[in-house]
Amino acid sequence: MTNKHFTDYGISAPILRTLEGLGYTEPTEVQEKVIPLALAKTDVTVKSQTGSGKTAAFGIPLCELVEWEENKPQALVLTPTRELADQVKEDITNIGRFKRIKAAAVYGKQPFAYQQAELKQKCHIVVGTPGRVLDHLERGTLNIDRIEYLVLDEADEMLNMGFIEQVEAIIQKLPKQRTTMLFSATLPENVANLQRKYMNNPQHVEIASTETLTDQIEHSLYTVSEQQKFSLLQNVTVVENPDSCIIFCRTKDNVDYVVDELEKHDYTVDKLHGGMMQEDRFAVMNEFKRGEFRYLVATDVAARGIDIDSITHVINYDIPLEKESYVHRAGRTGRAGKKGKAITFVTPHEEKFLREIESFIGFEIPQKLAPSTEEVREARDAFQAKLESRPQLKKNKNEQVNKDILKLYFNGGKKKKLRAVDFVGTLTSIPGVTAEDIGIIKIQDTVTYIDILNGKGPMVLKAMKEKTVKGKTLKVHKANK
């Protein structure tokens, strides 16, 4: 563990205050190496396994470097999936909370007009998937004149998913004078090419992923016929009795089958795959994070954007066909210094994929015999007890930061010619309220949302019932989340 502290990097007080509230005590290895380079506006290529704290490694410097006064976006973060875009946006919003950093997420399957309206607002950092970002660029709804920082997050996965042409098209439209940061769990040739073409003498940071894979995660392998897989899954889950487990399948049909079968046996289970509506995917993710069910059955779409410290087991019901996917799946467990288990089922005709994975990760995955009838019988009572117990719901790591924040709704916006300065002037006229107590202000056509910080929300809400903004009487109440 490093002896460095976030105070060693010259980070401003509002960011340090948030980091303390989020429970960031001292930097992880990737944060210790990347933050000083990023703050110095140096291009950097980072090879780091998921779960190493890399979002904060670029999120902290971005929040520090962007200028609050500038209305146009100053940083662009590209991610492979909608889930990850949303997660990164949330993390950046929380890190920049007390500096009033505004981040927006843009991705497919969400109304374009809603995103367009959000991008018209003051916006410091934009996070998005390549397809939707390019769409906004081509329609002229995303202003990139002031972009100074580009982050390519999970670059290998982005290119694996066929986004290379879109990523290059985006980069070619951006200002040439910028700082570029590339993060990737693996560095295949197409990622290396991207770096050579579009980065300026990048510094290389490598966090030993294999060491993390073996130090924190216990790997095991079962050889099984396709017909016996579900029976083996039942026996393995009984014996292992996980607190929180992701079961990976290759297809959504397999996901549906496994979920249906587990539900018949009273498992607390839900699913995640690309065929679901986006709002359903987000709802499932949030419920799983809170611990409302123990088993999530998913396709690889879920190997991105799940930032949960306490997943105890990953089970590859179907072995991944892409060797890199093994690293990404296994990386869902063994996070934040905790131990985890990665268990893989392989059928006799899938040996080729197994050999490729083992060659790639640099070690052989230990073979295990299927649990015996006796082992399953002995473990059954403890498994059943956990199955029937109510899971202890986890607290969101952002709750501490957000607990003193109240979001207020006002029924007036741009159409009433209201500006942020009008609201700030009125709010700071309330005794005991200063500009430091006012967080993100989001002015839309007919409504405005304002974060009131430092526990002063109830006082402001009461006072604003009697006040006008720019001479206009507005309805004000606590905003719905």
C-alpha positions in Angstrom: 0.0 0.0 0.0 1.2 3.5 -0.8 2.1 6.1 1.8 1.0 8.9 -0.4 -2.1 11.0 0.4 -4.4 12.9 -1.9 -3.2 16.1 -0.2 0.3 15.5 -1.7 -0.9 16.4 -5.3 -1.9 20.0 -4.7 -5.6 19.2 -5.2 -8.0 21.9 -4.2 -10.0 21.9 -1.1 -13.5 21.2 -2.7 -12.2 18.1 -4.3 -10.4 16.9 -1.2 -13.5 17.4 0.8 -15.5 15.2 -1.6 -12.8 12.5 -1.6 -13.0 12.4 2.2 -16.7 12.1 2.1 -16.6 9.3 -0.5 -14.2 7.3 1.8 -11.1 7.7 -0.4 -8.4 7.5 2.3 -5.2 7.1 0.2 -4.6 6.6 -3.5 -4.5 3.2 -5.1 -1.4 2.3 -7.2 -3.0 3.4 -10.4 -4.1 6.7 -8.9 -0.7 7.4 -7.4 1.0 7.0 -10.8 -1.6 8.6 -13.0 -2.9 11.6 -11.0 0.5 13.6 -11.1 0.9 12.9 -14.8 -2.7 14.0 -15.6 -2.4 17.1 -13.5 0.8 18.0 -15.5 -1.3 17.6 -18.7 0.9 14.7 -19.9 -0.5 12.1 -22.3 -0.6 8.7 -20.6 -1.4 5.1 -21.5 -2.5 3.0 -18.6 -2.7 -0.8 -18.6 -4.7 -1.6 -15.5 -7.2 -4.3 -14.6 -10.7 -3.2 -13.9 -11.3 -2.7 -10.2 -7.9 -0.9 -9.6 -9.5 2.6 -9.1 -8.8 4.0 -12.6 -12.1 6.0 -12.8 -10.9 8.2 -10.0 -7.4 8.2 -11.5 -8.7 10.3 -14.4 -11.9 11.7 -12.7 -10.0 13.5 -9.9 -7.6 15.4 -12.3 -10.4 16.2 -14.7 -12.5 17.7 -11.9 -9.4 19.6 -10.7 -8.3 20.9 -14.2 -11.6 22.0 -15.7 -12.5 25.6 -15.2 -15.9 26.1 -13.6 -16.5 29.4 -15.3 -16.3 27.9 -18.8 -19.7 26.9 -20.1 -18.6 24.6 -23.0 -17.4 21.0 -22.4 -13.7 20.8 -21.6 -13.3 17.0 -21.3 -14.7 14.1 -23.2 -14.6 10.5 -21.9 -15.4 7.6 -24.3 -16.6 4.3 -22.8 -17.7 1.0 -24.5 -21.1 0.6 -22.8 -24.0 2.7 -21.6 -23.7 1.2 -18.1 -20.1 2.4 -17.9 -20.9 5.8 -19.3 -23.6 6.3 -16.6 -21.3 5.0 -13.9 -18.4 7.3 -14.9 -20.7 10.3 -15.1 -22.0 9.5 -11.6 -18.5 9.1 -10.2 -17.3 12.4 -11.8 -20.4 14.2 -10.6 -19.6 13.0 -7.0 -15.9 13.8 -7.2 -16.7 17.3 -8.5 -19.7 17.9 -6.3 -18.3 20.8 -4.2 -16.6 22.4 -7.2 -20.1 22.3 -8.9 -18.7 20.3 -11.8 -21.5 19.4 -14.3 -21.1 16.1 -16.2 -23.5 14.8 -18.8 -23.8 11.2 -20.1 -24.8 10.6 -23.8 -25.6 7.1 -25.1 -28.0 5.2 -27.3 -31.5 4.1 -26.3 -32.1 7.4 -24.6 -34.0 10.3 -26.2 -31.7 12.4 -28.4 -33.7 15.6 -27.6 -33.2 15.1 -23.8 -29.4 14.8 -24.3 -29.4 17.8 -26.7 -31.2 19.9 -24.1 -28.7 18.8 -21.4 -25.7 19.6 -23.6 -27.1 23.2 -24.2 -26.6 23.7 -20.4 -23.4 24.6 -18.8 -21.5 21.3 -19.0 -17.8 20.7 -18.0 -17.4 17.0 -18.8 -19.2 14.8 -21.3 -19.1 11.0 -21.0 -20.5 8.8 -23.8 -20.4 5.8 -26.0 -18.7 6.4 -29.4 -21.8 6.0 -31.6 -24.0 8.5 -29.7 -21.1 11.0 -29.3 -20.4 10.9 -33.0 -24.1 11.4 -33.6 -24.1 14.5 -31.5 -20.9 15.8 -33.3 -22.4 15.2 -36.7 -25.6 17.0 -35.8 -23.8 19.9 -34.2 -25.3 19.4 -30.8 -22.0 18.8 -28.9 -19.6 21.7 -28.9 -16.0 20.5 -28.8 -14.2 23.8 -29.4 -12.9 23.9 -25.8 -12.1 20.2 -25.3 -8.7 20.0 -23.7 -8.9 16.5 -22.3 -9.8 13.1 -23.9 -10.1 9.9 -22.0 -10.5 6.5 -23.7 -11.8 4.2 -21.0 -11.7 0.5 -21.5 -10.1 1.0 -24.9 -9.6 -2.7 -25.6 -13.3 -3.4 -25.1 -14.3 -0.4 -27.1 -12.3 -1.7 -30.1 -13.4 -5.3 -29.5 -17.0 -4.1 -29.9 -16.2 -2.7 -33.3 -16.0 1.0 -32.4 -12.6 1.7 -33.9 -13.8 3.7 -36.9 -16.2 5.8 -34.7 -13.5 6.4 -32.1 -11.0 7.6 -34.8 -13.7 9.8 -36.4 -14.3 11.4 -33.1 -10.6 12.0 -32.3 -10.1 13.5 -35.8 -12.7 16.2 -35.0 -11.2 17.2 -31.6 -8.8 20.0 -31.1 -5.2 18.8 -31.7 -3.9 20.6 -28.6 -5.2 18.4 -25.9 -4.2 15.9 -23.2 -5.1 12.3 -24.0 -5.4 9.5 -21.5 -6.0 5.9 -22.6 -7.0 3.2 -20.1 -7.1 -0.5 -21.0 -7.1 -3.8 -19.2 -5.1 -5.3 -22.1 -3.0 -3.6 -24.8 -3.7 -5.5 -28.1 -2.2 -4.2 -31.4 -5.2 -2.1 -32.4 -5.0 -0.2 -29.1 -1.3 0.3 -29.6 -2.0 1.7 -33.1 -4.5 4.2 -31.7 -1.9 5.3 -29.2 0.8 5.8 -31.9 -1.5 7.7 -34.2 -3.2 10.1 -31.7 -1.1 10.5 -28.6 1.9 12.8 -27.9 4.8 10.9 -26.4 2.6 9.2 -23.8 3.9 8.0 -20.5 3.3 4.3 -19.9 1.8 3.1 -16.6 1.3 -0.6 -16.0 -0.3 -2.1 -13.0 0.5 -5.8 -12.9 -2.9 -7.3 -13.7 -1.8 -10.9 -13.5 -0.6 -10.3 -10.0 -4.0 -8.8 -9.1 -5.7 -11.7 -10.8 -3.8 -14.2 -8.7 -3.4 -12.3 -5.4 -7.0 -11.4 -4.9 -8.8 -14.0 -6.9 -8.9 -17.8 -6.6 -9.4 -19.4 -10.0 -10.9 -22.8 -10.6 -12.2 -24.9 -13.5 -14.8 -27.6 -14.0 -15.0 -29.8 -17.1 -18.6 -30.6 -17.8 -21.0 -31.6 -20.7 -23.4 -29.0 -21.9 -26.3 -31.1 -20.6 -24.9 -31.3 -17.1 -24.0 -27.6 -16.7 -27.1 -26.4 -14.8 -26.9 -29.3 -12.4 -23.2 -28.5 -11.8 -24.2 -24.8 -11.3 -26.7 -25.8 -8.6 -24.2 -28.0 -6.8 -21.3 -25.4 -7.0 -23.5 -22.6 -5.7 -24.7 -24.8 -2.8 -21.1 -25.7 -1.8 -19.7 -22.2 -2.4 -22.8 -20.4 -0.9 -21.8 -17.0 -2.3 -23.0 -13.7 -0.8 -23.0 -12.0 -4.2 -22.4 -13.7 -7.5 -22.4 -12.9 -11.2 -23.1 -15.8 -13.6 -21.8 -15.1 -17.1 -23.4 -16.6 -20.2 -22.6 -16.0 -23.9 -26.1 -15.4 -25.2 -29.3 -13.8 -23.9 -31.1 -17.1 -24.5 -28.8 -18.8 -22.1 -29.3 -16.0 -19.6 -33.0 -16.4 -19.8 -32.8 -20.2 -19.4 -30.5 -20.0 -16.4 -32.6 -17.3 -14.7 -35.8 -19.3 -15.2 -34.2 -22.5 -13.8 -32.7 -20.7 -10.8 -36.1 -19.0 -10.0 -37.7 -22.5 -10.0 -35.3 -23.3 -7.2 -36.1 -20.1 -5.2 -32.8 -18.3 -5.9 -32.9 -14.5 -5.5 -31.9 -13.8 -9.0 -32.2 -11.3 -11.9 -30.7 -10.8 -15.3 -28.9 -8.3 -17.5 -28.4 -8.5 -21.3 -28.4 -6.3 -24.4 -32.0 -7.2 -25.3 -33.4 -5.4 -22.3 -34.7 -1.8 -22.2 -32.1 0.6 -20.9 -34.1 1.7 -17.9 -34.6 -1.9 -16.9 -30.9 -2.6 -17.2 -30.1 0.4 -14.9 -32.8 -0.7 -12.4 -31.4 -4.2 -12.2 -27.8 -2.9 -11.8 -28.9 -0.6 -8.9 -30.8 -3.3 -7.1 -27.9 -5.7 -7.4 -25.5 -3.0 -6.1 -27.8 -2.6 -3.1 -27.8 -6.3 -2.5 -31.5 -6.9 -3.1 -30.7 -10.2 -4.8 -27.6 -12.4 -4.6 -27.3 -13.8 -8.2 -27.1 -11.8 -11.4 -27.0 -13.7 -14.6 -25.6 -11.7 -17.4 -23.9 -11.5 -20.8 -20.6 -9.7 -21.2 -22.5 -6.4 -21.4 -22.4 -6.5 -17.6 -18.6 -6.9 -17.5 -18.5 -3.1 -17.8 -19.9 -0.5 -15.5 -20.5 -2.8 -12.5 -18.5 -1.0 -9.7 -19.3 -3.1 -6.7 -16.7 -3.9 -4.0 -18.3 -7.0 -2.6 -19.0 -9.5 -5.4 -17.7 -12.7 -3.9 -18.0 -15.0 -6.9 -17.9 -14.9 -10.7 -19.1 -18.1 -12.4 -18.4 -18.4 -16.2 -21.4 -20.7 -17.0 -20.2 -20.3 -20.6 -16.4 -19.9 -21.1 -15.7 -16.6 -22.9 -14.6 -17.0 -26.6 -12.5 -13.8 -26.3 -9.5 -14.3 -24.1 -9.6 -10.7 -22.9 -13.1 -11.2 -21.7 -11.9 -13.7 -19.1 -9.8 -10.9 -17.4 -12.8 -8.5 -17.5 -15.2 -11.0 -16.1 -12.9 -12.2 -13.4 -12.2 -8.5 -12.5 -15.8 -8.1 -11.2 -14.6 -9.9 -8.1 -11.5 -9.5 -5.9 -12.0 -5.7 -5.9 -11.0 -3.0 -3.3 -8.6 -5.4 -1.6 -11.2 -8.1 -1.0 -10.7 -11.8 -2.0 -12.9 -13.3 -4.7 -13.4 -16.5 -6.7 -13.6 -17.0 -10.4 -15.1 -20.3 -11.4 -15.2 -21.5 -15.1 -17.2 -24.3 -16.7 -15.7 -25.7 -19.9 -17.1 -28.4 -22.1 -14.7 -31.0 -23.7 -14.9 -29.3 -27.2 -14.0 -25.8 -25.7 -10.4 -26.7 -24.8 -9.0 -24.4 -27.5 -10.6 -21.4 -25.8 -9.3 -22.5 -22.4 -5.7 -22.8 -23.8 -5.9 -19.3 -25.3 -7.1 -17.8 -22.0 -4.4 -19.6 -20.0 -1.7 -18.5 -22.4 -3.0 -14.9 -22.2 -3.2 -14.7 -18.4 0.1 -16.6 -17.9 -1.0 -19.4 -15.7 -3.0 -22.6 -15.8 -6.4 -22.5 -14.1 -6.6 -25.3 -11.5 -9.0 -28.1 -12.4 -11.5 -29.3 -9.7 -13.7 -32.3 -9.4 -17.5 -31.6 -9.3 -18.8 -31.4 -5.7 -19.7 -34.9 -4.4 -23.3 -35.8 -3.3 -22.0 -35.8 0.3 -20.4 -32.3 0.0 -23.6 -30.9 -1.4 -25.7 -32.6 1.3 -23.5 -31.2 4.1 -23.6 -27.7 2.6 -27.3 -27.7 1.9 -28.6 -26.4 5.3 -26.2 -23.4 5.4 -27.1 -22.6 1.7 -30.8 -22.8 2.4 -30.5 -20.6 5.5 -28.7 -17.9 3.4 -31.2 -18.3 0.6 -34.1 -17.6 3.0 -32.5 -14.8 4.9 -33.1 -11.2 3.9 -29.8 -9.8 2.4 -28.3 -6.9 4.3 -28.7 -3.9 1.9 -25.5 -2.1 1.1 -25.1 1.6 1.4 -24.3 3.6 -1.7 -20.8 4.9 -1.3 -22.0 8.3 -2.4 -24.6 8.6 0.4 -22.1 10.3 2.7 -21.3 13.0 0.2 -24.9 13.5 -0.8 -26.5 13.4 2.7 -26.1 17.1 3.3 -27.4 18.0 -0.2 -31.0 18.9 -1.0 -32.1 19.3 -4.6 -34.8 22.0 -5.0 -37.2 22.4 -7.9 -38.3 25.8 -9.2 -41.1 26.2 -11.8 -39.3 28.7 -13.9 -36.4 28.6 -16.3 -35.1 29.9 -19.6 -38.5 30.9 -21.0 -38.8 33.3 -18.0 -35.4 34.7 -18.9 -33.9 33.3 -15.6 -30.1 32.8 -15.4 -27.9 31.1 -12.8 -26.7 34.5 -11.6 -30.4 35.4 -10.8 -30.8 32.4 -8.6 -27.4 32.8 -6.9 -28.2 36.5 -6.1 -31.5 35.5 -4.5 -30.2 32.5 -2.6 -27.2 34.4 -1.1 -29.5 37.1 0.1 -30.9 34.6 2.6 -29.1 35.1 6.0 -26.5 32.3 6.5 -26.3 31.2 2.9 -23.2 31.8 0.8 -22.1 30.9 -2.8 -20.3 27.9 -1.3 -23.7 26.5 -0.2 -25.0 26.4 -3.8 -24.2 23.4 -5.9 -25.1 22.5 -9.5 -27.7 24.7 -11.1 -29.6 23.1 -14.0 -31.8 25.6 -15.9 -34.2 24.1 -18.4 -36.9 25.8 -20.5 -39.6 25.8 -17.8 -38.0 24.5 -14.7 -34.8 24.8 -12.7 -33.1 22.4 -10.3 -30.5 23.6 -7.8 -28.4 21.5 -5.3 -28.2 23.2 -1.9 -25.2 22.0 0.0 -24.0 21.8 3.6 -27.3 20.8 5.1 -28.8 24.2 4.4 -31.5 22.9 2.0 -34.5 22.9 4.5 -33.6 26.5 5.6 -33.4 27.6 1.9 -36.6 25.9 1.0 -38.5 27.6 3.8 -37.0 31.0 2.9 -37.7 30.8 -0.8 -41.4 30.4 -0.2 -41.4 34.1 0.7 -38.8 35.4 -2.0 -38.9 36.2 -5.6 -36.2 35.5 -8.3 -35.7 38.5 -10.6 -39.0 39.8 -9.4 -40.9 36.6 -10.3 -42.7 34.5 -7.7 -41.8 30.8 -8.3 -43.2 27.6 -6.8 -40.4 25.8 -5.0 -40.3 22.3 -3.5 -38.0 19.4 -2.9 -37.2 17.8 -6.2 -38.1 14.2 -6.9 -34.9 12.2 -7.3 
